[in-house]
């Protein structure tokens, strides 16, 4: 089958199309004929080697994590799915890739595709949906009436996070550039800061939580807008020792990650604010719950641009510019 792979880690990962064997199923896996693949910023970061200590791939490795497609075969232990079922899933952190004609998907990672979405729309959801779900519901325990700040509201994470937060009954603050103010307002943001004109840390106050989506000093600045007892869940780092322990990394990496997170942790403690780093995990059950919300119209996918499979490298380059409104998707059918 045809797949987009990288050959090595580093500045010259040799990304390109190659012919690889169609996956051989394990008893608990589905063979999925892929119709569409949603791209995420980490798809560009993995070949650089940045996540090599915490993400295991056998090289050459197929790029991509999110997918939507049709089941063509099931393993002997699969009970929830059958050939012909339309599914979507995230393969992130499973040592597998999705920018290919077929993928072997663990039953535990898959969910039925929302019936009201096409494959492109469905493929845009898994990683951002699971990331936001795990951040807002598990880590933050966001409740009705609370206020959450979601930076970069027009991006792939932001467009979904604003809608899920509103679905949970929260009030949402965000920042974006001037042209995207109408978009984030339409999605439900209550306070919108145009970062071309103002700094969010000078405007926003009294927030219960922050979803960290922008690397750099934005996380540190976010501390000042939180109430005592507030929470920051970062998706972009710095990593911390708690994450290393969760991943069962060795002592050296745990120590290093602890050092990386020490500054933000100390700043947070001074303001009586909690900080944690989140690395999303595949979860078909959670994805199924997200599918129910999508089926009921509670959240609308926001897709910026769709590329054909043959232009998957162009799609990654476009995503890397950091200007997409919503998600970038590759269509194979």
Secondary structure, DSSP 4 states (H G I P E B T S, - for coil): -EEEEE-SSSS----EEEE-PPPPPPTTEEEEEEEEEE--HHHHHHTTTTTTTT---PSSEE---EEEEEEEEE-TT--S--TT-EEEEE-TTTT---SBSEEEEEGGGEEEPPTTS-HHHHHTTHHHHHHHHIIIIIIS---TT-EEEESSTTSHHHHHHHHHHHHTT-EEEEEE-GGGHHHHHHHT-SEEEETTT--HHHH---EEEEEE-S-STHHHHHGGGEEEEEEEEESS----HHHHHHTT--HHHHHHHHHHTHHHHHHHHHTT-EEEE------HHHHHHHHHHHHTTSS---EEEEEEGGGHHHHHHHHHTT--SSEEEEE--
